Amino acid sequence: MCLAIPGKVIETYDENGIKMGKIEYSGTISTACLEYLPEIEVGQYTLVHAGFALSVLDEEEAQKSLDAWKELGEALDEIEDKS
């Protein structure tokens, strides 16, 4: 099973005729193929799997997911602190 964290498109560019982008995940930037989402624009959020952006998320949906990941991380930290 794969879990995806929303990332924000901060740049798009063409690489050998393929639409590519730089995606920011909480301060980390990676590269993804945007060819499956020709309509995606800088500032929008996406879910990436295996280097391919697969869906566009609106900002509210992305924020809900990011909040859930933050809560999960905090819960895991609490469990580790008690160990």
C-alpha positions in Angstrom: 0.0 0.0 0.0 1.3 3.5 -0.8 0.4 6.6 1.0 0.7 10.0 -0.7 1.3 13.4 0.8 0.1 16.4 -1.1 2.8 18.6 -2.6 2.6 22.1 -4.0 3.7 22.7 -7.6 6.3 25.5 -7.4 7.6 25.3 -11.0 6.8 23.7 -14.3 9.1 23.2 -17.2 9.6 21.1 -20.4 12.2 18.4 -20.4 12.6 16.7 -23.8 9.0 17.4 -24.7 7.6 16.2 -21.4 5.9 18.5 -18.9 7.8 18.3 -15.6 7.5 20.1 -12.3 9.2 20.8 -9.0 6.9 19.8 -6.1 7.4 21.1 -2.5 6.5 18.8 0.4 6.9 20.6 3.7 10.2 22.2 2.8 11.5 19.3 0.6 11.5 19.7 -3.1 11.4 16.9 -5.6 10.8 16.5 -9.3 7.7 14.8 -10.9 6.4 14.2 -14.3 3.2 16.3 -14.9 2.4 14.8 -18.3 -0.8 13.1 -16.9 -2.0 16.4 -15.6 -1.6 18.9 -18.5 -3.9 21.4 -16.8 -2.0 21.6 -13.5 -0.5 25.0 -12.7 2.1 26.5 -10.3 0.4 27.0 -6.9 -1.8 23.9 -7.2 -1.5 20.8 -5.1 -1.0 17.3 -6.4 -0.5 13.7 -5.3 2.6 12.0 -6.7 3.3 8.3 -7.0 6.5 6.8 -8.4 7.5 10.2 -9.8 4.2 10.9 -11.6 1.6 13.5 -10.6 -1.7 11.6 -10.7 -4.3 14.1 -9.3 -4.9 17.7 -8.7 -6.1 18.7 -5.2 -7.7 22.0 -4.2 -6.0 23.8 -1.4 -8.7 22.9 1.2 -8.5 19.2 0.4 -4.7 19.3 0.5 -4.7 21.2 3.9 -7.0 18.6 5.4 -4.6 15.8 4.3 -1.6 17.7 5.6 -3.4 18.3 9.0 -4.1 14.6 9.2 -0.4 13.7 8.6 0.6 16.3 11.2 -1.7 14.7 13.8 -0.4 11.2 12.9 3.2 12.4 13.4 2.3 14.0 16.7 0.6 10.8 17.9 3.6 8.7 16.9 5.9 11.1 18.8 3.8 10.7 21.9 4.0 6.9 21.6 7.8 7.0 21.2 8.1 9.4 24.2 6.2 6.9 26.4 8.5 4.0 25.3 
